[in-house]
Amino acid sequence: MTWRAAYEKWMEDATLNPNLRAQLEAIADNEALLEDSFYKMLEFGTAGMRGELGPGTNRVNTYTIRKASEGLAQYIVSQGKEATKGVVIAYDSRHQSFEFAMEVAKTIGWHGIQTYVFESLRPTPELSFSVRYLQAQAGVVITASHNPSQYNGFKVYNEDGGQMPPGQAEALVNYVNKVEDELTISIANEGELKRKGLLRMLGDRVDRAYQAQLQTIMVNRDVIAEAAKSLNIVYTPLHGTGYQPVMEGMKNWGFKQVTVVKEQADPDPDFSSVKLPNPENYEAFTLAIEYGKKQQADILLATDPDADRVGVVFKNHAGDYVALTGNQIGALLLYYLLTQKQEKNELPKNGVVLKTIVTSEIGRAIADSFGMTTIDTLTGFKFIGEKIREFEQTGQHTYVFGYEESYGYLIGDFARDKDAVQTCLLMAEIAAYYKLQEKTLGEVLEDIFKTYGYYCEDIEDVTLKGISGTEQIQKILDHFRSESPREIAGLTVTMIEDYQSSERLHVKSGEKESISLPVSNVLKFYLADGSWFCVRPSGTEPKIKFYFGVKAASCRECDIRLTTLKDQVMTGVKSLIN
């Protein structure tokens, strides 16, 4: 079906949602926008779907949410008796999140499947926990994570509380794609579902259970008790879901001096006080830094709208507020956990640290020094969650820590997705521990670098929207695949990993070996000095991403190597873009 035929089909439907019809009428003369809204069905990928809000098959709206929900319902029904376990549904503070959550419940409920819906917004990691706690068959969270305010999405979790691994995801995607007409999907009546007990609103029972589990990841209660009155923390939920669980956790852990950025405490779908609600960006800390200066705060914490990612800023001895990268936060968390476990004689003999292929190698160096195994996964926390479940079943390894460079961390595996609530609490404990030693987090990081070498990483992304953008992204990937560079910045390329062909090529010898990871359209290049860069398309936005990592003997040398590598690669990329 052409985009115009799809558009006309929507306009001719007498039952079309009036608000969506009005939006379509408002853009009737904008052919380019109409084409982008209807030229394809919003892709339902391995983790669900995410996109701009609005009318059309390529937008997030009532009908595309119903289509995703119908596919999920049919997938669950295909599981037989498992269908009776039900589906937990959560949502964040974005536009229409609650309405979409109820559309999910009514669509799934039509099939006689039990649903549990939180009565107010909750963070994604608590949804992950709740699936396990309620022994449900699946979970859905309505969120677009840290995307701009015009986005929303539909994220799916399996019975283990993790995002679906490739096998399950492929089966689910097939069911979603089989739903031919998003406009005619049947839904149940909300009141009737409640009367039948098929739709239950969740109160604070799950909250209490989640908070109880948060207590289990505390490492040094005595340290917190000693430093609680002097450690000064500023926290911002960036208008999202983190306020209640983080603040309750801080109270339960015993932290006394926690100030919330009041302008960003309440849920706001427009994220009106920030340009982008992404704690990876230093700009998101603007108000928190103002609070920090007034309070003389030691550490600033920010969580994204669905509270699965966290950013950290610390005050140095000069009184300046310095942001940590996602890799640096991970290094601090890992180093603290391992040193403390070693001191308490609690290091497991078969311990494993899980990280993604684009995450810093400093994690491997730290883990190696403590006798821990490090295993790489593809980008996406679902692969880390999958490994946790595998090792839980086989006993091959004991989970110690999992993380990714994009500010996502998991300490306690009672959740199976990255958990910013957990991370906020443990980072506060780490800040308390080192404050008692009169050390800033920057000084601790410097100690780590002196021990393991200086590691620097960065990421560049190129946004290419629409049909032509999709084609250009593939063109860039094809170029790197068919005309792989053999030298970058004066350094020889020693190894190339192609995760689409599942092959690792040792360039000098020509020897190839297989990569035992799921197939993915990703390339990674290793250079003679230990530097590397990786190319992959974003799974949630119209972007192609370039990751870079270097190691050197000093911070200055690290910066020089990183800048040179980025400049060389990105200059070549720009020449490929029309």
N, C-alpha and C positions, 0 to 999 in steps of 0.2 A: 504494500500500500504506500502510495506517495505521501509526502508530508501534507500536501493540500487536501488529499482525500481524507486523511486522518482528521485534519482541522474541520473540514466540512461535516464529517460524521459527528464530531462533538457538537458543532453548532446546530445540527439538525435534531439532536437528541432533546426531546421535550422535557426530560427529567434532569437535565444537566444542572448542577449546583448553580444557583443564581449569581453568587459572588464570582465564580469562575467564568460564567458567561459574560458578566459585566467586564471582567478583566480582558477577555478575548475581544469584546467589542471595542474596548479602549485602544487596542493595538491592531485593529483591523487593517490599517493602512501601512503598518510596518511589516513588510513582507519578510525581511531578514530575521526579525524577532519571531515571527510566526513559524518560519522554517526551522529555526533553532529549537522552538518549543515542541515541534511535531516530527522532525526528520527521523527520529528513532524513538524506541521505547527506552526510558531511563534504565540504564543497565543495572541489573541485579547481579552483583558480583559475589565473591566468596565470603564477604563479610556482611552482605546486605546491600543497601543502596544509599546514596547521598546525592543531593542536588539542590538546585535553586527552587524556591517555592514559586508556584504559579500554575496557570492552566497549561495543559498539553501533556502528551505522552512522555516528553523528555523533561518533565518537572515533577517535583514532589507536591502531591495534592491528594485529595480524598480518594481518587480513583487509582492512582499508582500505588498508594498505600494499601488499598483493598486488594489490588492484584498481587502484591507481595504477600499479603496476609493469606489470600486464597491459596497461593502456592505452598506456603508454610503449612496451612491446614491439611491440604491434600498429602503433603509429605508425612505429616504426623499420622494421619489416618492409615497411610501405607505401612506404618510401623506396628499395626495391630493393637495388642493390649497396651502398648506403651502410650497410646493416645489418651488413656484415662488419667495419666499423671498430670496433665494440664500444662499451661503456659503462663509464665510470669511476665507482666508488662510494666515497664517503667518509662519515664519520660523526663526531659530536662526543661529548661526555662524558655525554649525557643517558641517562635510564633507557631500556634496551632498544635503544639506538642501534645497537650491533653486531648484535644479533639482527635488527633491521629491515633493516640493510644486507645481511645474508645472505638474507633473504626476497626482497629486490629482485633479488639475483644469481640465486637459484634460479627465480624467476618469469620473469625475462628469459632465463635460460639454457635454460628449457624450449623456447623458440623457436629455439634454436641460435645465439643471439647471444652473442658474446664479452663477458665482463665482467672488469674489473680492480678488485679490492677492496684498499684499504689495510689492512695487517695491524694497525694501531692508529690511534687517532684523529688527524685532520688538520683544519686550518682550512679554512673555505670558500674563501678566495682561492686556496689551493693546489690545491683541487679544480678551480677554474676554470682555473688554469694547467695542470694535468695533462691536462685534456681537449685542450688545444691541443698540449701537448708529446707526448702519445701519439697524436695525430691520431685521436681517437675520434669517434664520431658523437654522443655525448651524455654527460652526467654527472648524477649524483644525489648529493646530500648529505643525510644524515639529521640534521636539526637543527631547533630552534625558536628559533634565534638568541638573543635576550636575554629571552625569555619566562620566566615562573616554571617551577619544576622539574617541575610536573605536565604540562607541554606537551612535545610533540615534533612533528616534521614531515618533509616530503618535498619537497625543492627540486630543480628540474630545470634543466639547462643544455644549450645546443645545441652544435653542433660548433665554434663560435667561442669557447666557454668563457664565454659570457654567458647570462643568464637569457633564456628564449625571448621574442622580441617578439610582438606581438599575433597576427600571421598564423600563425606556428608554434604558438603557445600555443592558439589556437582549435582548430586541427586536432587537437592532442594532447588537449585537453579533450573533444572529440567522441568520441575513441576511449575515453577513460576512462569517459565517461558511457554508452557502449554496453555496457560490462561489466555484465551484468544481475545476476549472483549472485556476490557477493564470497566466499561460503562454499565454492564449488565450483571455484575457480580451480586449475588444475594447476600443480604446481611440480616441478622436477627434483631429483634427489638430489645433494647437495653433493659427495660423494666421486666420483660418476660424472662430474660436470662438471669436477672437477679432473683426473681421469684422461684426459678427452678434450681437456684444455687450454682448455676454454671458461670456466673460472674460474681466474684467476691472482691470487695475492696479491702486492701491491706492496711492495717493501722500500724502501730509502732512495735508489734511483736518481732518483726524481722529486724527493725532498728536495734532493739535491745540485744538480740542475738549477735548482730554484727559488731556492736560496740564491745560485747563480751569477748569476741574473737580478737578485736584490736588490742586488748590487754595482753594477749599471748605473745605479741611480737616485741614487747618492751624488753630491753636487754639489761639496763641498770636502773632499777627503781631508786636505789640509794643516791645515785648521781642526780637524778631528777629532783629528788627531795632536797638535796643540798643546794642545787643551783636554781630551783624554781622561782625563788623570789628575786634573784638578780638577773636572770636571763630575760631579755626583753624581746618579744616577738610581735611582728606585725603580719597580719594575714588578710588576704583578699580573695573572695570567691569569684571575682570578676562577673558578678551578676548571675552566677550559675547555681549549681546544686550543692556546692561544698560547704556552705556556711554551717548548717546544723550538724552534720556528722563530724566535721573537723573541730568545731568548737566544743562539742560534747566530748570528743576524744581527748582534746587538750585538757579539759576539766578532769576527766577520769584519770588521765595520766599524772595529774598533779601540777601542771604548768599554771602559774599564777599571773604572769604578766603577758597577756595576749590581747592585742588591740586589733580590732577589725576595721578595715577601711569602710566607714559607714556609707559613703557614696556608692559603694559597689557591693554592699551586703545583700540588698534585696534583689530578687530575680527580675531581670529586665531583658525581654527578647530583642531589644534594639542595642543592647550593650552600650548605652548612650555615653558612658564616661570613658570609653576606650575606642581606639581606631579598630582594633581587632582583639577579640578575647582569647589571645594566645599567649600563655606564660613563657613561651620560647622567645618572645619579643621583649626586649628591654623596655620599649614604650609602654607595655602593659603594666609596668611597675611605677609609672609616673606618680600616681597618687600615693601608692604604698611608700615610695621613697620620701615624699613630703611628710607622711606620718612618721616614717622612720627617723627622720632628722629631728622632728619635734620630740619624739619619745626616746631618742638615742637608742634605737632598737639594734640588737645584735644580728638579727636575721629577719628577712622578709620572705614570705611564702605566698605563692599565687597558684590557684588551681583553675583549670579551664572549665567551660560551662557544664560538662558532664563529669568533672572531677576524676578523670582518669590520668591526666597529665599534671605535672607540678613544676613550677619554676622556682629557683632559689637565688636570692641576693643576700650578700653578707656585708657587714661593715668592717673595713680594714682599720689598721691602727691610725691612719691619717684621717679617719672619719668619713671616707668615701664609701659609696655603696657599689659593690662590684657584683655583676651577674655571673653565675656559674653556667657552663654549657651542660647540655644533657649528659654528655659523656663524663664530665667532671663530677656531676652529682652522683652518677652511677659508681664512679671510682671511690668517692667518699663513703657511700653506703656500703659497698662491698668490702672495702678495707676495714671499716669499723666493725662490721659483722664478723669478719674472719678473725681480726685481732681479739675481739672480745670472746668469741667462741673458743679460740685457742687458749686464752687466759683462763677460761672456766673449764677447760678440758672437755669441750662439747663439740669439737670438730668431727663430723662424720668421716669415716675412712673412705667411703664411696661418694663423697659430696660432689655435687655438680652445680656449675654456674652456667646459666643459659643466656645467650645474647644473640643479636642478629648479625648478619654478614656485613652490615654497614655501621656497626657499633665499634667503638675504639678497641684496639688490641691491648690497651693497658689493663683491661679487665682480665684478659687471659694471663698477662704477666703477674698480676696480683694473685689470681687463683692458683697459678702454678707454684708460687712461693709457699703456699699453704698446703700443697698436695692435693688441691681440688682439680677436678676435670672441668674443662670449658668446652661447651658444645655450641656451635653456630647454628642458627636457624635462618630461614628466609625472613625478610622484613614483614612485620605484622605479628602482634602479640599472640595471635591464635596459634602460631607454631610453637611458641614457648609454652602455652597452655597445653597443647597436645603432648609435648615432651614430658611435662609434669605428670600428666595422666599415665603416660606410658611407663615412666619409672616407678610410679606408685603401684602399678599393676605387676611389673616385672621384678621390682626390688633391685634393679641393676645399679641405680644411683639414688642418693638422698638429695632432695632439692634443697639448695642453700639460698639462691638468689637468681632472679631473672630480670633483664632490663633491655631497653633499646635506646638508641641515641636521641630519639624524639621525645625525651622527657617522660618516659613511661617505665615504672618500676613495680616489682611485686616482691614483698618480703615474706609474708605468710600466705601459704597456698590455700587458705580457706576461700579465697577468691581465685579465679582463674583468668583474670585480665589485669592489666596494669591498674594500680590503685594509688591515686594521689592522696587519699585520706591516710592510708598506712604510711606513705612516704613523708607527709607533713609531720606526723608524729615522730617518726624515727629521726628525721632531719633535725627536729627540735631537740631530741635527746642527744644527738651528735654535737650540736652546737653547745648544749649544756656541758657535756663531757669535756670538750676542749676549752670552754670558757674557764672551767675550774683550773685548767693548766695555763691559763692566760694566752691561749692560742686562738687566732681567727681561723675560719675555714680555709682561707687562702694560704695561711701558713701550713696547715695540715696538708693541703694539696701540694704545696711546694716540697714538703717532706716526702710525699709519695713519688713525685717526679724525680727527686734526687735518688730515691731508692730504685725505681724501675725504669727511668729514662723519661724524657719529655715527649709527650704525645700531644699532637694538635690535630683537630678535625674541623671540617666545615662542610656546608652544603650550599649548593646553588640550584635554583630551579628556574625553568623557563615556562611561562604560561602560554599555551596555544589553544585557543577556544574554537569550538564549532567543528564542522566537517573538515575544513582545511587544516585546522589545528591537529586533529586526530591523525590526519595523513602525514603531517610534518613530524609529529612525534615518532611515528613508525619509520619515517624516512631516516631520522637521526639514528634510531636503534639499528636499522638495516645497515647504515654506513659503518657504525662501530663494529658490527658483526662481520660484514663482508670485507671491509678495508681496515681491519684492526691495526692500530698503531703499533709499531715495533720499537719506537723511541719517543719519550716525552720529556721535555725539559732537560735534554742531554742525557737522560737515563734510559737504559735498556729496559724494555718490557720483558720480564722473565716468565710470567705466567698469566694466562687468560682463563677465566672461568665463565662459561656460558651456561646459565641455568635453564635456558630454553632447550638446549640439546643435551643438558646434563653431562657436559664434558669439561674437563680441566686440561688445558694444553700447556705443556712445558715448552716454551718457545724455542729454546736453543736446541734441545734434543728432538723436538717434534713428537715426543711421547704424549699420549693421551690417557686419561683415566676417568672413570665415571664419578659423578657427584651424586651422593645419596640423599638428595633433597628433592622436594616436589618441583615439577616443571614450572618455570616462571620466566617471563620476558625480561631478564636481568643479565647484565654483563659486569664483570669485575676484572680489573687489570692491576697486576702487581709489578712494581718497579725494583730495580737492582738495589736501591738503598733501603728497601723495606716500606717505601711509600705505596699507596694504592689509591685507586679511584673506582667508583661504581656508578653505573648508569641504569636507571629504571624509570618507567612511567608511574605516575601516581595512581593509586587505586581508587582515589576518591575525588580528585580534582583534575581539570584539564591541564596537567603539568607533566614535564619530564624532569626528573631530579638527578643531580650529580653529587655524589658524596666523595669526600677527599679525606685521606688520613696520612699523617707523616710521623716519623719518630726521629729525634736528634739528641745531641748531648747537652743542648742548652735551649732555653726558651726562645732566644733571639734566632738561633739557627732553625728552630722549628717553624717560626713565623715566616722566615725567608723561604724555606722549602715549600711550605703550604701555599704561600702567595704565588710562587713560580709555577707550581703544579696547577693551581686553579686557572691562572692566566693562560697557560698553554692549552689546556683542555677547552676552556670556554671560548677562546679565540677561534678554535676549530669548529666549535658548535655553532657559533654565530654565522660562520661562513656557509653553513648548511641551511640556514633559515631564509626563506624567500622574503 
